[in-house]
């Protein structure tokens, strides 16, 4: 019986010890802190829209990452960072949707 009375009393004491004031956490505003170091126009790098593997006429394999800005990154292995190719460059003709491309004069098929 004492156990049945003791448990609600302990719960009431624990709840009574809680602070009922509101706790609002607010991030610092733009006028607080040093904002002189924050760049105003941040440009993100292009994202990879497609990664494809091509076999060229000389029997070599190319891995091409097609970027969102129209450029590409040509790699000889999957692990290497690759060579960037600007959009519309003479070295690379084709796009991610084409089944065949031309890279440095070599015809390559996906």
N, C-alpha and C positions, 0 to 999 in steps of 0.2 A: 504494500500500500504506500509506504513512504517513497518507494521508487517511482510510482505513478505520479505522485505530487512533486517530487524533486525534479523530474525531467521537464515539465512545463515551466517550473520556476527558473531553471537554468536557461531555457530558451528565451524566456521573457527578459531575463537579465542581460543576455547577450544582445538581443535586439534593442534593449534600452540603452546600451552603451554605444550604439551607432550614432554617428553625427548625421543629422537630417538636413544640413546645409547642402546646397547644390554645388557640384564640382564641375565647372566648365573649363576645358582645356582649349586654349586658343593659340594658334600658330602666330608667330610674329608677323606684323603687317609689313607692307612695302617701305614704310618710312622708318622701320626699325632695322638696325643692322646696317652693314655696308653693302650697298647694291652697285657700287661703282665697278666692281670686278665681274659683274654678271654680263655676259655677251647678249646683245639685243637681238641679233639675227643669227640663230643657230641653224645650220644646214646639215641635215643628216646624210650619211652616205647612201648610195643607192642600194636597194635590197636585191637579192637573187630571186628572179621570177621563174627560172627554169635551169636545171642542170642536165646536160645531155652528153652522151658518149658517141663519138663519130669514128668511123674507120675510113681512112683516106685511100686514094688510088695507089700510093706507095706502100700500102699495108701498115701504116703507122696509126696508132690510136690517139685521138685527141679528146680531152674532157673540156667542155665549155660551160661556164656559168654565165647565163644571160642575165643582165641587170635591168632594173626597172627604168633606168634613164636611157636605154638603148645601147649602152656599151656592153662589152663582154670581157670575160677573163678566160684566156686560153691556157690550158694546163696539159703537160705531158704525162703527169701522174695525178691521181686523185688527191694526194697529200700536199703537193707543192702549192704555193700561193698563186702562181700563174702570171701570165703577161697580160696587162690591161690593153684592150683594143677600144679605141674611141668609136662612137657611133658614126657610121658611114665611112669608116676607114677603108682604104683600098686593100688591106691585108685580108679582111674578112668580109665575105659577101654572103648574105643570108640572115635568117633570124631564127628565133626559138621554134617557130611554127613550121619552118621548112624541113623537109625530109632529107635534103641535100644542101650542103654549103660549099663554099670555096675558101680555103685558107692558104695564103701565100702561093696561089696558083695551083694548088692541089685540090682535086674534087674529093669531097668527103660525104659519106652517107651515114645517117643516124642508125 
